[in-house]
Amino acid sequence: MVLAYLEGRSGTYAKTAQLFRVGEASVSRWLHKKRAGESLMPPKRPGRKRKVDLEWLRQHVAANEDARLVDRIAAWRAQSGDRVSIGAMWNALRAIGITHKKRLR
C-alpha cells in the first residue's frame, strides 16, 4: 500500500512515511527491494526442529485415544530415547489438531 501510494504520486519519503506512520528508512528499504525485484514479505524466522515425530504421534493418538500427556511423553521416550517436556508434547499435539477435550463418555 505504501509503495503503491509512493509510485502513484510524487511525494517524498518523509511525507509518505508520515502518512502511513512508518519510518523513512522502511519506505526507502521497501522501494529499493521492489526495484531490485526482491520479495517484500518478511523472511521466515529460523526455529528449532520439532523433537516429536508427528506421524508417530498421530499413530499413538489413534491407538491410545485417552492417554495423558505424561503417558505420551513416556511412550515417546521409550520409542526414541529422547526426552521432551510437557510443553513440547502439548505443542506437537496441537500441531496435529488434537485439543485438550476428551471424548464424551
N, C-alpha and C positions, 0 to 999 in steps of 0.2 A: 504494500500500500504506500509506503514511504517512497519507494523507488518510482512507482507509477506516478505519484504526485510530482516528484522531482523531474522526471522526464517530460511530463505533460506541461510543465510550467518552467519558466526561467526564474528560479529562486536560488537564494544562497543556501549553503549547508546550514548556516546558523538559523535562518528563518524556518527552514524545513524541520530541523531538529527541535526548535521551539514549538512549532505547530503540533508535532507528534509526541512531544515530551520525551525525546531520546537525546543522546549525546551527539555532538557533531562528529565525533570520531566514528560512531556507529554508522551514521549516514555515509560518511566517506568510505568506510570499510565495505559496507553493503554495495555501494555503487561500484567500487573497484572490483569486487568479486563478480558482480553481474557482467561488467565489461570484459572480464577475463574468462567468462564462461563457466565459472565455478558455481557449485551449489550454494544456495543461500540458507539451506537447512543447517541447524546446528549439528556438529559432529556427534557420532554415537559415543557415549561415555563408556570407558572400559569398566569391566566389573569382574568379579570372581566367578569362576566356573562353578556351577552347582555340584555339590558333592553327591547328592542323592540322584540316582538314575531314575528319571521319570517313568520310563517304560516298566522298570521293575516295580516301582511304586503303584502304577496302575494295576498290575497283576496282583500285587499284595492286597490292594484295596478290594479288588474283585473277589479274592479268596477269603479275606478276613474283613468283612464289612464293619463289624463292631469293635475292631481293635482300637485301643487307646494310642495316643501319641507315643507314650513310653514303650508300648508293645511294638510299634512300628520301628522305633529307634533301635530296640534290641534286635529285631529281625534284620534290619539293615546292617547292623554291626556284625551279626553272625554270618550274613551273606557276603559282605565286602571287607570286613575288618576295619572300616573307617568309623570313627566316632562323629556323630553330628549332634547339634544342640536341639532342644525342643523348638526353638525359633526357626532353625533351618528346616526341620521336618514340617513344621506348620506352613512355611513358605512354599515348600515343594508340593504339599497337598493342595494349597491354594492355586498353584500353577497348573495343576491338572483338573481344577474345578471342584474340588471337594471342600465342603464347608463344615462347620462345627456341628451342624444339625444332624442328629442321628435319625435313623428310620423310626417310624411310629410303630408301637407295639400294640 
